[in-house]
Amino acid sequence: MHRSAKRLASLLACAAVPVMLVAGCSGSDTKSSDDSSDAPSKSSSPSPTVAAAKFSKLPRPCEGFSKDTLDTMVPKTKNKAGRQGDSTDSEHGTCSWDSSDDKGIDGTQFRWLDIGFQRYDSDPNPKIGSGEKRATDFYAKQVSEAKATSGAKKLSVVKTSGTGDEATAITYDVKREGNAFKNTTVIARTANIVVTVNYNGAGMAGADTPKAADLLKKAQAATKEAVNAAIKANG
């Protein structure tokens, strides 16, 4: 289950490097006394080469979105700087935000937003492969996991163009603690980096449930922005 879903449950409970070729040979320039031929020269087979990874850096995960984007997606957040994951490094990083917009007798609009960056280096081991291949495999895994979200209803898969090399959005409904949540997960890949954005919302205490199409549109735009941030981080 996604990290965002676990977080929401908690909240609701409270309210290549190319390999060098190696060559070897054996034999002699002289002949033995019996005039016999030297043993034939031998060379090792060329080792496989793997293309170097395109990107070597990640942006700071909490800086993947602009201030305007955060104002639109989590308008009442108490921490616009975001909560950065403890394990953030040069290969992966995460950040999250949440927002509760209390509208008095009309209830509360809750929003959750998180982002994950994953970067892969190339490995000369053919069983591991290039950074792009590894990222492509991870991208497919992320899409599969989003489609398999426990308790998801009305699940829809939406191809998202103009975002990296490939991108897919998954939308679905899920009920938690009596509240109907609208969820959007967008996974995008640019070369050897995968960006995953989770965005969901609910109308609590009598507030209207947010529109799925509105959440999807915002999540797609935010993911495109995050992909551009990853590209920019690499100059």
Secondary structure, 3 states (H helix, E strand, C coil): CCHHHHHHHHHHHHCCCCCCCCCCCCCCCCCCCCCCCCCCCCCCCCCCCCCCCCCCCCCCHHHCCCHHHHHHHCCCECCCCCEECCCCCCCEEEEEEEEEEECHHHCEEEEEEEEEEEECCCECCCCCECHHHHHHHHHHHHHHHHHCCCCCEEEEEEECCCCCCEEEEEEEEEEECCEEEEEEEEEEEECCEEEEEEEEEEEECCCCCCCHHHHHHHHHHHHHHHHHHHHHHCC
